[in-house]
Amino acid sequence: MTRIPDLHTHSTASDGTLTPAELVARAASAGVTLMALTDHDNTDGVEEARRAAVDAGIHLIPGVEISVTWGARTVHVVGLNLDTDNADLQQGLARLLEFRAWRAEEMGRRLAKHGIENAYEGARAFSNGTLIGRTHFARFLVSRRLAADTAEVFRHFLTSGKPGHVAGRWASLEEAVGWIRGAGGQAVVAHPARYGLTRTRMQRLLGEFRELGGAGVEVVTGSHSRDDAFNFARHAREQRLLASAGSDYHGPIYPWLELGRLSPLPEGCTPIWHDWPEMADAEPAPRIALG
């Protein structure tokens, strides 16, 4: 049978709005049969998602999305098929969560100086209480009618040079890939078009990533256009990287991202899942011809 993979999703274990079990149920209703839970810098939701996936008839891939500092900017690396009990992985993620906790408090302090009181407490109320990210601050500021939507919040409050911005101090690319590989997983550069890199710098990022043992790059994802997919299909071939696909789904409050609606990979890509046992009985997915 044809399987629809979605290898990049988020739950309330980070900044998604559905619990891991609710996320799995929604994926199943959308026709997804192979999915990865890839919450930011933690794997806390994986066990709940795994149990729900058994009942839903979905193959659940344990994953994570690790925050990385590369070239003075933040990029994200998804890890797939992880051993979530791996000690080095969990120790590394714990370090990132410790920084996230400090950053959230500091964002609250900086917004207070700008006249926005109780932003930290408001963001915490939108979170699971453990991981408080920029998205939670954005939801709070929208609820206070300080912006029309979360995109406006990021533009006016949370990006570089804005009142609530706090620069990230994340893992190095080498550390992130090492943690993922050490846990038996495959490392994938997430939503590469979002980083605004020139072609030369993107080639440098992907080249370093491959040399460190990185396995793939997201070619099809919720924030990529059709042209982006073709562009990163070419990057994947040039860099000898596998192609991944994931919605980066965060919940139904973001109607432009939905489960089960990913476009096929362009022709010429080798899917990240090409030799996974979960896909052994699946029919080949359709491909889009490169223009």
Secondary structure, 3 states (H helix, E strand, C coil): CECCEECCECCCCCCCCCCHHHHHHHHHHCCCCEEEECCECCCCCHHHHHHHHHHHCCEEEEEEEEEEEECCEEEEEEEECCCCCCHHHHHHHHHHHHHHHHHHHHHHHHHHHCCCCCHHHHHHHCCCCCCCCHHHHHHHHHHCCCCCCHHHHHHHHHCCCCCCCCCCCCECHHHHHHHHHHCCCEEEECCHHHHCCCHHHHHHHHHHHHHCCCCEEEEEECCCCHHHHHHHHHHHHHHCCEEEEECCECCCCCCCCCCCCCCCCECCCCECCCCCHHHCCCECCCCECCC
